[in-house]
Amino acid sequence: MKQSIKIAFCGVVSALGVVLMLFQGMAPIASIAVPALVGCLLIPVVAEAGLAWAFGTYGATAALTLLLAPDREAALIYLLFFGYYPALYAVLGRIPQKPLRYGAKLLVFNLAAVAEALLALFLLGIPIESLSFFGDFTPVVLLLLANAVFLIYDFALEGLIAMYFQRLHRRVSRILKGK
């Protein structure tokens, strides 16, 4: 694929991601769902242009999202995890042993989740009192629940990637090659 086509393709994907992030303030659940959806836009970029282009697309989308998105917490969630994870998924997928692969995935997720929580509390000023519905165990309970949701997300992402390669990869590849 020519460089100019890769640039245009990644630019369109990045622009679509930013537009979706601008609309995420329409529903409360969108603070997590939209960053996850926007991250999935990297699947075709990884497949068609490669990992370096996918991380570049993530960087451009993340920078514009941080500047333009109205919901700073959603932008932080995108920046710290959902934005790069579909590209990182390809890297972590190369780990041959399944327990090590899932251990690495959970480590990345937990580091991102803790960083997001700390930044949301101290940088965005979210009151800590809003996170006390389970008492002193709230952080542990939320992290355990988040890990369960992450495993579901990871499984869903695997299915989306498989579906992309089964149904769309040949068509998109032909379009990008101009055939």
Sine and cosine of phi, psi and omega as CSV:
sin_phi,cos_phi,sin_psi,cos_psi,sin_omega,cos_omega
0.00,0.00,0.68,-0.74,-0.01,-1.00
-0.94,0.35,0.47,-0.88,-0.01,-1.00
-0.86,0.52,-0.67,0.75,-0.04,-1.00
-0.90,0.43,-0.58,0.82,0.03,-1.00
-0.94,0.33,-0.64,0.76,0.05,-1.00
-0.88,0.47,-0.68,0.73,0.01,-1.00
-0.89,0.47,-0.72,0.69,-0.01,-1.00
-0.90,0.43,-0.70,0.71,0.00,-1.00
-0.88,0.48,-0.75,0.66,0.00,-1.00
-0.91,0.41,-0.57,0.82,0.06,-1.00
-0.90,0.43,-0.67,0.74,0.03,-1.00
-0.91,0.41,-0.69,0.73,0.03,-1.00
-0.89,0.46,-0.68,0.73,0.01,-1.00
-0.90,0.43,-0.70,0.72,0.02,-1.00
-0.88,0.47,-0.67,0.74,0.04,-1.00
-0.89,0.46,-0.66,0.75,0.03,-1.00
-0.88,0.47,-0.69,0.73,0.01,-1.00
-0.91,0.42,-0.68,0.73,0.02,-1.00
-0.87,0.48,-0.70,0.72,0.04,-1.00
-0.89,0.46,-0.63,0.77,0.03,-1.00
-0.92,0.40,-0.47,0.88,0.04,-1.00
-0.94,0.33,-0.47,0.88,-0.02,-1.00
-1.00,0.00,-0.03,1.00,-0.11,-0.99
-0.94,0.34,-0.18,0.98,0.02,-1.00
-0.98,0.19,0.02,1.00,-0.08,-1.00
-0.97,0.26,-0.40,0.92,0.00,-1.00
-0.62,-0.79,0.59,-0.81,-0.04,-1.00
-0.86,0.51,-0.61,0.80,-0.02,-1.00
-0.94,0.34,-0.29,0.96,-0.05,-1.00
-0.91,0.41,-0.29,0.96,0.01,-1.00
-0.88,0.47,-0.42,0.91,0.05,-1.00
-0.94,-0.35,-0.64,0.77,-0.08,-1.00
-0.92,0.39,-0.68,0.73,-0.04,-1.00
-0.92,0.38,-0.71,0.70,0.08,-1.00
-0.85,0.52,-0.58,0.81,0.05,-1.00
-0.91,0.41,-0.68,0.73,0.02,-1.00
-0.90,0.43,-0.71,0.70,-0.01,-1.00
-0.89,0.46,-0.62,0.78,0.06,-1.00
-0.87,0.49,-0.58,0.82,0.00,-1.00
-0.91,0.41,-0.30,0.95,0.06,-1.00
-0.90,0.43,-0.27,0.96,0.03,-1.00
-0.97,0.25,-0.26,0.97,-0.02,-1.00
-0.83,0.56,-0.80,0.60,0.02,-1.00
-0.91,0.41,-0.49,0.87,0.02,-1.00
-0.92,0.40,-0.70,0.71,0.05,-1.00
-0.88,0.48,-0.70,0.71,-0.07,-1.00
-0.93,0.37,-0.63,0.77,-0.14,-0.99
-0.99,-0.12,-0.54,0.84,-0.09,-1.00
-0.92,-0.40,-0.43,0.90,0.02,-1.00
0.93,-0.37,0.19,-0.98,-0.07,-1.00
-0.90,0.44,-0.67,0.74,-0.03,-1.00
-0.88,0.48,-0.67,0.74,0.02,-1.00
-0.93,0.37,-0.58,0.82,0.02,-1.00
-0.91,0.41,-0.70,0.72,0.03,-1.00
-0.92,0.39,-0.56,0.83,0.09,-1.00
-0.91,0.41,-0.66,0.75,0.05,-1.00
-0.90,0.44,-0.68,0.74,0.08,-1.00
-0.85,0.53,-0.72,0.70,-0.02,-1.00
-0.87,0.49,-0.71,0.71,0.01,-1.00
-0.91,0.42,-0.70,0.72,0.01,-1.00
-0.90,0.43,-0.67,0.74,-0.01,-1.00
-0.90,0.44,-0.69,0.73,-0.01,-1.00
-0.89,0.45,-0.72,0.69,0.01,-1.00
-0.93,0.38,-0.59,0.81,0.03,-1.00
-0.91,0.42,-0.67,0.74,0.02,-1.00
-0.89,0.46,-0.56,0.83,0.00,-1.00
-0.98,0.19,-0.57,0.82,-0.21,-0.98
-0.93,-0.36,-0.46,0.89,-0.14,-0.99
-0.93,0.37,0.69,-0.73,-0.01,-1.00
-0.96,0.28,-0.49,0.87,-0.02,-1.00
-0.99,-0.11,0.98,-0.21,-0.06,-1.00
-0.91,0.41,-0.55,0.84,0.01,-1.00
-0.93,0.38,-0.65,0.76,0.05,-1.00
-0.90,0.44,-0.64,0.77,0.05,-1.00
-0.89,0.46,-0.63,0.77,0.03,-1.00
-0.91,0.41,-0.65,0.76,0.04,-1.00
-0.89,0.46,-0.66,0.75,0.04,-1.00
-0.90,0.43,-0.73,0.68,-0.06,-1.00
-0.89,0.46,-0.68,0.73,-0.13,-0.99
-1.00,0.04,-0.27,0.96,0.01,-1.00
-0.53,-0.85,-0.91,0.42,-0.18,-0.98
-0.90,0.44,-0.45,0.89,-0.04,-1.00
-0.92,0.38,-0.67,0.74,-0.06,-1.00
-0.98,-0.19,-0.25,0.97,-0.14,-0.99
-0.87,0.49,-0.67,0.75,0.03,-1.00
-0.87,0.50,-0.52,0.85,0.08,-1.00
-0.97,0.25,-0.66,0.75,0.04,-1.00
-0.91,0.41,-0.48,0.88,0.04,-1.00
-0.83,0.56,-0.65,0.76,0.02,-1.00
-0.91,0.42,-0.60,0.80,0.01,-1.00
-0.94,0.33,-0.74,0.67,-0.02,-1.00
-0.93,0.38,-0.43,0.90,0.04,-1.00
-0.91,0.42,-0.26,0.97,0.01,-1.00
-0.99,0.17,-0.19,0.98,0.04,-1.00
-0.95,0.31,0.89,-0.46,-0.15,-0.99
-0.94,0.35,-0.59,0.81,-0.05,-1.00
-1.00,0.08,0.82,-0.57,-0.06,-1.00
-0.86,0.50,-0.69,0.72,0.03,-1.00
-0.88,0.48,-0.63,0.78,0.04,-1.00
-0.92,0.38,-0.64,0.76,0.01,-1.00
-0.88,0.48,-0.74,0.67,0.01,-1.00
-0.94,0.34,-0.54,0.84,0.09,-1.00
-0.89,0.46,-0.68,0.73,0.03,-1.00
-0.91,0.41,-0.66,0.75,0.02,-1.00
-0.89,0.46,-0.70,0.71,0.01,-1.00
-0.92,0.40,-0.59,0.81,0.05,-1.00
-0.89,0.46,-0.74,0.67,0.02,-1.00
-0.86,0.50,-0.73,0.69,-0.02,-1.00
-0.88,0.47,-0.73,0.68,-0.05,-1.00
-0.91,0.42,-0.63,0.78,0.08,-1.00
-0.88,0.47,-0.69,0.72,0.02,-1.00
-0.92,0.40,-0.65,0.76,-0.01,-1.00
-0.91,0.42,-0.68,0.73,0.01,-1.00
-0.92,0.38,-0.68,0.73,0.02,-1.00
-0.88,0.47,-0.67,0.74,0.00,-1.00
-0.90,0.43,-0.68,0.73,-0.01,-1.00
-0.90,0.45,-0.70,0.72,0.00,-1.00
-0.91,0.41,-0.68,0.73,0.03,-1.00
-0.92,0.40,-0.61,0.79,0.03,-1.00
-0.90,0.43,-0.63,0.77,0.01,-1.00
-0.94,0.33,-0.74,0.67,-0.15,-0.99
-1.00,-0.07,-0.53,0.85,-0.03,-1.00
-1.00,-0.02,-0.71,0.71,-0.03,-1.00
-1.00,0.03,-0.20,0.98,0.07,-1.00
0.96,0.26,0.47,0.88,0.07,-1.00
-0.94,0.35,0.80,-0.60,-0.06,-1.00
-0.92,0.40,0.71,-0.70,-0.02,-1.00
-0.91,0.42,-0.41,0.91,0.03,-1.00
-0.90,0.44,-0.43,0.90,0.01,-1.00
-0.96,0.29,-0.15,0.99,-0.02,-1.00
-0.92,-0.39,0.54,0.84,-0.07,-1.00
-0.89,-0.46,0.42,0.91,-0.07,-1.00
-0.96,0.30,-0.27,0.96,0.12,-0.99
-0.95,-0.32,0.30,0.96,-0.02,-1.00
0.96,0.28,-0.59,-0.81,-0.03,-1.00
-0.93,0.38,-0.32,0.95,-0.05,-1.00
-1.00,-0.02,0.06,1.00,-0.06,-1.00
-0.80,0.60,-0.76,0.65,-0.01,-1.00
-0.86,0.51,-0.64,0.77,-0.02,-1.00
-0.93,0.37,-0.71,0.70,0.00,-1.00
-0.89,0.46,-0.71,0.71,0.00,-1.00
-0.90,0.43,-0.63,0.78,0.01,-1.00
-0.92,0.38,-0.64,0.77,0.06,-1.00
-0.90,0.44,-0.69,0.73,0.05,-1.00
-0.90,0.43,-0.65,0.76,0.03,-1.00
-0.89,0.45,-0.61,0.79,0.04,-1.00
-0.90,0.43,-0.64,0.77,0.05,-1.00
-0.89,0.45,-0.69,0.72,0.02,-1.00
-0.91,0.40,-0.61,0.79,0.04,-1.00
-0.87,0.49,-0.68,0.73,0.00,-1.00
-0.89,0.45,-0.60,0.80,0.08,-1.00
-0.91,0.41,-0.70,0.71,0.04,-1.00
-0.87,0.50,-0.69,0.72,0.00,-1.00
-0.88,0.47,-0.67,0.74,0.03,-1.00
-0.90,0.43,-0.68,0.73,0.03,-1.00
-0.90,0.43,-0.63,0.77,0.03,-1.00
-0.89,0.45,-0.64,0.77,0.06,-1.00
-0.86,0.50,-0.68,0.73,0.04,-1.00
-0.91,0.41,-0.65,0.76,0.04,-1.00
-0.89,0.45,-0.65,0.76,0.01,-1.00
-0.91,0.42,-0.70,0.71,0.03,-1.00
-0.88,0.48,-0.69,0.73,0.00,-1.00
-0.91,0.42,-0.63,0.78,0.04,-1.00
-0.86,0.51,-0.74,0.68,-0.03,-1.00
-0.93,0.36,-0.54,0.84,0.01,-1.00
-0.96,0.28,-0.64,0.77,-0.18,-0.98
-0.95,-0.32,-0.51,0.86,-0.18,-0.98
-0.88,-0.47,-0.43,0.90,-0.14,-0.99
-0.82,0.58,-0.76,0.65,-0.03,-1.00
-0.88,0.47,-0.68,0.73,-0.02,-1.00
-0.91,0.42,-0.76,0.65,-0.02,-1.00
-0.89,0.45,-0.66,0.75,0.01,-1.00
-0.87,0.50,-0.70,0.71,0.03,-1.00
-0.89,0.46,-0.68,0.74,0.00,-1.00
-0.89,0.46,-0.70,0.71,-0.02,-1.00
-0.94,0.35,-0.43,0.90,0.05,-1.00
-1.00,0.05,-0.10,0.99,0.05,-1.00
0.98,0.20,0.50,0.87,-0.01,-1.00
-0.93,-0.37,0.00,0.00,0.00,0.00
